[in-house]
Amino acid sequence: MILLILADLDNAIAKDGKQITFIPEDLARFKARTTGQVILMGRKTLENAGKLPHRITGVMTRKNLPDEEDLFYFSSEEELDEKLKAYGDRKIYLVGGAGIIQALFHRIEEAYITRVNYRSGGDVKIPSLEDDFDLVETTPITHKATEEHWIRKK
């Protein structure tokens, strides 16, 4: 599973229920990586972002909702594993929010963090990767953001 998210210097990803910022270059990278793949998100992220085209979307929720074309719901890891069997060897991207990241953190093997170089005052944060992952590459995206590539320590 690959974490793909934008965060500030304090690991904040959202403030007042909204993503802390949008960077066109980051959105293009997100689209290029996730098109044709599976993305996993929480219910609030789905409500804010909507169902994204040309992707299979899995949504973690406690509600019992019917699956739709290219959209499935799950409430447990066992249910997620069962539903993912239908998608073979597609990459699985975990895209937020914080609740689903915390719930599936132990399954993340790789992460791409778009790191904005400021503190947003965001009130929703993801866990730090430093204890469990090695930072293997940083790539400038814009003057205010860098992409960090992390790999889970063996």
N, C-alpha and C positions, 0 to 999 in steps of 0.2 A: 504494500500500500504506500502511496506517495502523497505526502502532505504538500499542498499547493495553496499558499496564502500570502497576503500582504500584512505586514505588521510594522509597528514603530519601534523605537529604541527600547521601549519598556514592554515589548511583546503585546501591546494593545492592538486589537483588530477592529474594534467597533466602539462607538460612543453614541449614547442615546438611541441604541437600536439600529444604527446605520454604520456601514463600513467607514473607516476613518478617512479615506481618500480614494480617489480613482486616478490612475495614471494610464493614459492611452497605450503607452508602450507595454505596460504590464498586462493590460487587457488583451492586447494582440498576442503576447506570449502565452497567456492563459488559453485563449482560443486555439492557438496552434497546437498546444500540448494536449488539450482535452477533447478536441473534435474527434468523434468516432470512438471515444473511450467511455468508461464509466466514471461518473462523479458522485460522491457521497456528500450529503449535507444534512443539516438539521432542518426542522420544520420552519423555524423563523427565517433561516437563510433562503429557503424556498419561497416563503411569502415575500421577502424583500427582492430577491433576484428573479423569481419566476423560473419556469422550466426552460432550460437553455437548449436551443436547437442543435441537432446533429450529435447528441450525446445521450447516453443512457443515464438517467438520474435516479439515485437511490436516496430516500429520505427517511431519516430516523425520527420516529414519532411514537407517542403512546396511543394515539388514536388508531382505530381499526378502519383504515381507508382502502378502497379498492385500487388495485394497480391499474395503470393506463398504459397506452403505447409509449415505450421508452421512459416510463416512470414507474418505479416501484417503491413500496413503503416497507419498513421493517422496524421492529421494536426490540430485537435482541441480536446478539452476534450469531446465534445459531440460525435465526431466520435470515440474516444477511448472507451467511455462508451458503445456505440453501438457494437463495435467489441468485447469487453470483455465479452459480454453476451454469446458468443459462448463457453466460457471456464469455465463456472459454478463456482465451489468453489475452483479453483486452486489459489494458492498464487500468488500475483502480486509483483514482485521485480523491483524496479527502480535502474538501474545500471550505469547511466551516459550517457552523460557527463553533464557538468555544466548547459547548457541551458535547458535541459529537467528537471533537478532537480529543477531549479528555477521556471520553468513553473508549475510543479506539486507539489511543496513544501507543499502547503496547504493540500494536500491529503495524505501526509506521516503520518502514525500512529505509525510506529516503525522503528528503524534504527539499522543496524549493521555496524559500522565503523571499519575497520582495520586501526589502527592508528600507523604509523611508528614514531619512537621517534627521528626525526630530521626534519630540515627545508630544503626542496629540492630546494627552489627558484622557485617553480612552478608558472606558470603564469595563470593557470585556477583553480579557487577556488569554493568550495561549500559554501553555507551559514552556519554560526554557528548554532548549534542545541540548545545551552544553554538557550536561552530565551523561546523556545517553547517545549522543551523536558526535561525529567529527565533522568540522567544517572543511570541505575539500576544495571549494572554489568560490570565489566571489567575482561577479561580473557587473560592471556599471551598466545601468539601464538609462538613467537620466542624471542630471545634476543633483537631484534630490532623492534618488533611489538606487539601490544595488541589489542584485539577486544573489542570495546565499544558497549554495548547494551543500546539503548535509547528508551524511550516510551514517546509519546506526552502527555503533561500535560493536565489534564481535565479542 
